[in-house]
Amino acid sequence: MRGGVLPPALLFCALGLALGCVRRRAWVPCLLVFLATLAVFLLVPMPRDYVEAIFFACWTTVIVTAASVYFVQRFGRWLPIVMSLNAGAWASAVVDISGSRLDVVKAFPCVLLALPASWIAERIGLIPIKVISSWFIAVATLAAVLQLLPVTPGYLPDHLE
């Protein structure tokens, strides 16, 4: 849970689910903001002193983005753009701290989860999307809480990697 493709992939999946719940005409501005934020923040080096804070912020962003599925229709057109900006910034930060910049490219197809999520939202309703989002919330909460545990010999490294 500490590096590679997994943190940005979970973040991109949560963003894809959230975008699947908004109108399709909002996708283009959201994806443009998302790509621009990824590009800009990949060029900015992150301080290595804040590894724990950056991972905690990434997991918090996954939680907030996945939970936005419950509220995205109430906040209008600005919420998806703000979520795209936030997701791009923290995904770039996590990849800069812990992995290769190619991890963003590997994780990017997860945003395309918006296509089946949109189809499900139109045909079946939002309940399946909310269930899947709840799973993302649970996984991200577990990853964030494991960071806050005191260091117990033999426990913490086994569960964070």
Residue, then its C-alpha position, 0 to 999 in steps of 0.5 A: m500500500r506504500g508505493g507503485v501503482l496501487p495508491p494512484a490506481l485506487l485514487f483514479c478508480a474513485l475518481g472514475l466512479a465519481l465522474g460516472c455519476v455526473r453528466r457526460r458533458a462534465w467529463v471533458p473539463c474534469l479530465l482536462v483539469f485532471l491531466a493538467t494537474l498531473a502534468v504540473f505536479l509531476l514536474v514539482p519535486m516533493p519533499r521527502d520529509y513528508v512521506e507519511a503526510i503525503f500518503f495520509a493525504c492520498w488516502t484521505t483523498v480516496i475517501v473523500t472522492a469515493a464518498s462524493v458519489y453520495f453527494v455529487q449531484r447536489f453540488g453541481r458542476w464544480l465538485p467534479i472539477v475540484m475532485s479532479l484537481n485534488a486527485g491529480a495533485w495527490a496522485s502526482a505527489v505519491v508517485d513522486i515520493s514512492g515510485s516511478r512516474l510511469d506508475v501514473v501512466k499505468a494507473f490512468p486507465c482506472v479513470l475509465l471506470a467512469l464509462p461502466a459507472s455511467w452506464i450502471a447509473e443510467r440503467i440500474g441506478l446509483i446503488p451499485i456504484k455506492v456499494i463499490s465506492s464504500w469498498f474503496i472507502a473501507v480500503a483507504t480507511l484501513a490504509a490510512v489508519l495503519q499509518l497511525l498505529p504505533v510501531t510494534p515490532g513485527y506488525l507494522p511493516d508486514h501490513l503496510e507493504 
